[in-house]
Amino acid sequence: MTALLVASTGGHLAELYDLVPRLDVPDRCWVTFDSPQSRSLLDGEDVVHVPVAGTRDLKGAMRNMWLARKLLRSNRYERVISTGASVAMSFFVPATAAGVECTYIESATRTDGPSLTGRMVARLPRIRLYTQHPSWAAGAWRYGGSVFDTFHPVREPEPRAVRKVVVTLGTHNGYTFPRLLNRLVDILPPDLDVLWQVGATRIDRMPAGARCEVPIAEMRSAMREADVVISHGGVGSALAAMQAGHRALYVPRRSTHGEHVDDHQVELARELERRELVVAREAHELTYADLETAAAWSVRTGPAVAPFPSIPLVTTGV
């Protein structure tokens, strides 16, 4: 029987895609939003596109719940697995009502506790709940390992000369990051070869060639050829940089500046710097010397990690 793999585009989808080898889902159908990322990443996979539901978008979540009921009635699914965000609730509510086993893997960005979606999901019956951080594994939440477990840092014997740079500010339409873009325009020499993915961010001094979104295949190719990757604190961007062999220069968004709904990117930057997988900096602190620091390191992929451990279903809400 088929498993439904459900995730919003962006970091949630990138995490779930990278976790597939650990989930034992040879027969699977993806549910996500239609975007350049999902079309590129899931090329050749069985995919159902649903309308975009943004952060804390109740109307969008209810619309997708109606679509979820139709999909679950029309096909026999053994499991529903999700890394969030709101689309997880849209599918888990009708799935649990139909007696379908559900698994929720909280995003690696949540280092101190579950997200709003995670807290809501934990109140549903027949749910397996996983955290990617052992520090808050308790009660119904079990530690299943992290999407970052296969990566380790390596110091280069000779630092790379900085000539090609990839800048990615993410593609979330609801939040911009002008502090970082302004800072980069100030510190990056004009002779550098820079690919700019800026999402919805706009400033007075827009860099030449800035693009809202770069197809994932092109982005991955550019990262492999780059000397340095500069990224906002998104989990998808971090994974892409590591897969390309980079210890990215990693700049988290701050909620006090209206750059995200909360400071989970700050938490993730601290965790990844603890693992030495990124060079974390605040936007206003960034210097050209930080690019040289990042260029002195690489990230390698280690052995495969064991599957997520099986845990009992939560039969009552918590």
Secondary structure, 3 states (H helix, E strand, C coil): CEEEEEECCCHHHHHHHHHHHHCCCCCEEEEECCCHHHHHHCCCCCEEECCCCCCCCHHHHHHHHHHHHHHHHHCCEEEEEEEECHHHHHHHHHHHHCCCEEEEECCCCCCCCCCHHHHHHCCCCCEEEEECCHHHCCCCEEECCCCCCCEEEEECCCCCCCCEEEEECCCCCCCCCHHHHHHHHHHCCCCCEEEEECCCCCCCCCCCCCECCCCHHHHHHHHHHCCEEEEECCHHHHHHHHHCCECEEEECCCHHHCCCCCCHHHHHHHHHHHCCCEEECCHHHCCHHHHHHHHCEEEEECCCCCCCCCCCCECCCC
